[in-house]
Amino acid sequence: MSTLNIIIPHYNRVKLCLEMLQSIYNDAPKDAINLIVVDDRSTDDISEIKDLIAKNYGMLYINERKKGEGGARNTGLEKVDVSYEYIMHADSDDALLPGWYDSFNRMVLSHPESDIIYFENDSDTLPHNTLIEKYFDKQSNKNDCLDFGLRVTVPWGRVYKTNFIKENDIWFDELSKASDVYHGVNTFLKAKKISLSTSKIYHYYVHEGNISANFTKETWEDFKYVMYRKGDLVNAYLKQNNLNYRHYGTYLLKQGIEGKVGFKEIVSCLIGIKKHHMAIFPSFSQLASYLKKSK
């Protein structure tokens, strides 16, 4: 029986969080799971969450101050039990699918050498499934899957070896926007071995507030900071491994245009993209992929 730390950040989504927790309890053996729920100073009453955890298993932690999603995930990482073999991150407004534990257990037992295992998710709103299927036959060489690893950066829908995260001292950014992007790229690049699975264990729901195309000054500055750091990180990896890969900055431009940040900022982005080692002009297929709006 494989063991798993599950980290769930929560803020003011009590009903949805209860559904997420129940989806875990429905399938996971108690002794296999170290459940860590981190409330980021919710203003709503969280007593129902406390009661459900008390009736089943897990621990609820409340941040001393509001830290945002990345900070809540970091609190969870601080509470991880290193004797549990894997770590999974889950959002409080999503759900794990029936039979998810058996799928997880079979996959990790058959791929014990993998630092990260990526699973398909039960949603058509994100590129995960298409990319997993595209690179499934290339996963034996991680560097053949760079496009996958640099685009699929959200922390859920995958499991990490606990010792891999701890030994590499990997944390989330505590920012107002895209706090998981650098973590997703950093873990992929540091992993010695990855595996892709066509089994589905996670359902991603689109709720109001999941994605906002409009930026405040703070969120836009944070987003640029993340994307520029990503560019520098990828460039260093490519140089170190003598790899030829065209890393695009198209997504940053797309978000800026959709978020209506203004002509001056778009010009500044073009300069920043070039400075941080990303390609400004994508291929036609890349441009079409990035500009296609999510359903």
C-alpha positions, 0 to 999 in steps of 0.5 A: 500500500503506497502512502501519500501526503495530500495538501489542500489550500482553502479560502472561503469555499467551504461547500466545495472543500467538503466535496473535495474531502469526501472524494478523498475519504470515499476511496483512500485507506485511512492509513495510506493518507496524511491529509493536510488542509490549510485554511488561509484565514477564511472569513467564512465559517469553516466549522463544517470542514473541521467537523468532517475532518474530525469524523474521518482523518486529517489535520486542519491548519490555519495560517497565522496571516493570509499568505495566498494560495502559494503560501498555503501550499508552503504551509502544507509542505512544512507539515508533510510527513516524510515517512509518507512516500508521495505528495499530492496537491489538490485544490479545494474546489476540485475533486478526486475521481472514484477509484483514484487511490487504486489508480495512483497505487498501481501507477507508483508501484509500477514506476518506483523510479519516477520523481513525478508521475503526471496523470490525465485529468477529467476536464477538457478545459486544459491541455494536460490530456492532449499533451500527455497523449502527445508525449506518452511514447517519449517519456523515457527521455525527459528532454524529449518532453520539454514542451509538456513540462514547460506548459503543464505547470499546475501542481495538481493532477500529479504526484511527487516523491516526498524525498525528491521535494525535500532533498531539492528544497522546492517551494511555491512562490507566495505571489498574487498571480501564478504562484505555481508556475515556477514550482511546476517548471522547477520540479520538472527540470530537477526530476531525474525521471518522470512518468506519464499516465493516461489514468484519470484521478483528478477532476478540475472544475471551472468556477468563477474566480478560477481564472481572471484575464483582468490584471491589477498592477500587483498581479500583472507585476507578479505575473511578469516576474514569474514568467521572466524567472521561468525564462531564466530557469529554462535557459540555464537548463538548456545551456547546462544540458546542451539542448536546442529548444525554442522557449516562447514568451507567447503566453505572457503576451497573450495574457497581457493582451487579453488583460488589456494592460496597455500598449506600453506594457506590451512593448515592455513585455517584448523587451522583457521576453527577449532579455529573459531568453524567450523567443518573441515570435512563435511558429504559426502552430504555436501561435494558434495554440496559445491564442485559442481561448479556453472553453 
